[in-house]
């Protein structure tokens, strides 16, 4: 995590800050005329709409639709229809930050409006949620080994989802949950089996996610080393043959992919995503 990396994160945050401020302004203005009860109904409909989008995404994936992301990214395919590429560090900070800063905003707003902190269980839920997105928005981009950019449309879709997710989680636990019942999450909830089991799942999920990220980062380092070794070998062969093939390398410059093993990768192919699902 170099100074250059942190400088990139801060630059990306400076770019996304005005956008987040505008999003917050839109939420505030759009919901200003709604009573809390009406907002709760809107919140419920938004939750169902999000589930519907998940189902639509699953259908598209099963139909074979792929986005130019990760191993499917092809710089020679041009910008259409996915838009210009965005550097990976900036893309991750921009697209994930709404899910961190929107709940933080709603938490501070609730404190200012009510004059006291939220109930302890609500704070615990929000803290766990923001802990995950602190890692995803600020730490994970610094640990990236890949230099593959993300298309603008992919970043925009991820940013939009994180705005919705940040609102759903942040607004519910900061205010709307009290409309269902003022004792929905009493202080003794922290000692109940459901809370303890859920918190355990969160911790296990985060550990799986973090360990799986480490595994993938190590594989990317190995892939880069293999690619570099192949290029050096190709150059040496070219030198020995007197610069054959016009001095061009015969080894492809494409990325090398290694199947991850160990940990949860022994049981599922996407262990990092599995860990996030548990969280």
N, C-alpha and C positions, 0 to 999 in steps of 0.2 A: 504494500500500500504506500506508494511513493508520493512525494509532494506534488509531482505532476499529475498523478491520479486524482488526488484530492482537489487539485485545481480544476481538473475536468469536471468533477462532481459539482463543485461550487458554481462553475460556469453554467452547467446544465440546469442547476436549481435556479440560478438567476434568470435563465431563459423561461423556465416553466412557472416561476412565481407570478408574473402578470396573468398568465393563462388561468392558474388556480384561483387568483383573486377574482377574475371575471366569472369563473364557474361558481364560486361562492356567492358572488353578487346575483347571478342568475337564479341560484337556488333560493336565496333570500327574497328576491323580488317575486319569484314565481309562487312561493309558499306564504308570502306575507299576508295575503287575504284569506288564507285557509285557517280554520280553527285546528287545534291539535287533533281533534277527533277526525276531521276531514283529512288531515295530513297522514294520520295513521292508516286510513283507508287507501290513500294514494301509495303509501309505503308498502302495504300488503299487495296491491296490484303490481307494483314495481318488482316485488319479489317473485311473483308468479311470472311476470314478463321475462325476468332474468332466467328462470328455469326453462321457459319456452325457448329462449335463445340458446341455452345449453343443448337442448334437444335438437334444434335446428343445426347447430354446429356438429353434433354427433352424426346426423344424417349426411351432412356434406362430407365429413371425413370418411364415412363408410362408403360414400359414392366415389371416393378417390380424389376429391378436391384437395389440393395442397397449396399452401402459401409459400412464397420464396423466402423461407426462413431456415437458418441452420444449414443442414446438408442439402436442402432444396434451393438454396440461394444460388442464382446464376447471374453473374455480373454482365454477361454478354446478351442477356435477354432484354436489356433496355429498361426504361422507366415505366412504360405502359404495361398494365393498368395500375401498378402498385405504387407508383410515385418514386421520387428520388430517394437514394439511400441515405441513411442517417448513421453516423458512427456509433458503434455498439455501446460505449460507455454513456454517451449522451442519451441514446435511445432508451436504455434501461432506466436511467434516472427519471427521464421525462414521463415514461409510460407508467411507472410504478408509484411515483410520488403522490398522486391523488389519494391513494388508499392509506397513506401515512398521514398526510397533512389535513385532509378533510375531517377524519375522526378527532384529530388533535384540536382543530378549530371548534368543532361542536362541543367537545369536552370543556374547553375554556369558556365558550359562550354560555354553557349551562351553569358553570361556576359563577360567571358574572351576573346571570339572570336570577339565580337562586340564592346567591350569597353563601353557599356552602358546597363542599365537595359532593360528588356523586356517591351513592351507596357503594360500599366496599366491593361487593360482587360485580357491580357494573364496571367499576374501575379496573378490576382484575380482567374482565372480558376484554375491555378496550386496550388494556396494557398488553395482553397477549397478542391481540390483533396488530397493534402498532409495532410490537417487537418484531413480528414476522416481517412487516413491510419496511421497518428500519433496515433489516438485513437485506431485503430484496431490492430496495430502492437506493441504499447508500453504500452498503458493504459489498454485496454481490457484484456490482459493476466494477469495483476495484479489483476483484479477484478474477475477472474474466481473462481468459487466455486467447480468445478468438478475436480476430480483427475483421470478421465479416460484418458488414453493416446490416441494418434492418430497414426494409422498405417503409416509406412514410405511412402507407395505408395500414400496415401491420401495427406500427407504433400508435397510430390514431385509434385503431380498434382496441388495443390494450389500454390506452389512456382512457377511452370512453368507459370500458368495463370497470377500471379502477375508480373512476369518478362515481359510477353507480354503486359499486361495492363499498366504497368509503362512505357514501351517504347512507346506505342501508344499515351498515354496522354502527357507524358513528352516531347517527341520529336516533336509532332505536335505543341504544344503551345510554345515551346522554339525556333523553327526554321521553321518547314515545313509549318505552316499556312501562312507565309509571301510569299510563292511561289504562293499560290492561288491568293492573293491580299495583297499588302502592307497596304491597308486600310480595311482589312477584319474585324478587331476589332479596330476601331478608339476610341479615348478617350471618345467621347460622347456616346459610346456604353453602358457605365455604367449607363446612365440615360434613356436608351431605355426600353420600356415595356417588351421586350423579356428577357433582362438581369435581370430586377427586378423580373419578374415572375419566372425565372429559379432559381435565388438566394433564393427567398422565398420558392420554392419547396425544395431546398437543406436544408435550415434551418429547415423546417417542417419535412423533412425526417430524419435529424439527431436527432431532438428532439424525434420523434417516436422511432427511433432505440435505443436511450439512455434510454428512459423510459421503453421500452420493455425489454431491457437487465436487468434493475433494477428489473422488475417483475419476470423475469426468475431466477435471482440470489436469490431473496427472496423465490421463490418456491423450489429451490434446498436446501436452508437452512431448509425449512420446511420438505422436504423429508428426509434430513439427521437426523433431530430431530425425525421424525416418526420412522425411521429405528433404531435409537439408543434406543428410548423408547420401541420398540418391542423386541429388543435384551435384554434389562434390564428386561422386563417383563418375557421373556422366561427363563432367568437365575434365577429369583426369583422362578418361578414355579418349575424349576429343583431342587433348593435348598430345597423347601418344600416337594418335592416328594422323597427326599433322593438321588438326583443325577441320576434320571431315564434317560433312553436313553444313558447310558454311559457318562453322563455329557454333552451331545451335545445339542446345541440350536435347538429348533424345528422351529424357525422363519427363513425364507430364508434371506440370506445376499444380495439379489438382490436389485437394486435401486428401489425406489418408485417414480412413475410419477404422477404428479398432473397437470390437465389441466389448463393452465393460463387463467385468466379472467381480465377484466378491460382494460381501454385504448383502443388501436386499436385491442387488442385481442377480443374485443366484436364484431368486424366486420370481421377479418381475423385470421386464425389459426397461421400464421407465421408473426406476427406483426413486429418482429425485421428485418426479411428479406424484408418485405414491406417497412420499413423505409429506408433500404439501396437501394432498387430499386428507391425510390423517389430521394435519393441523387444522 
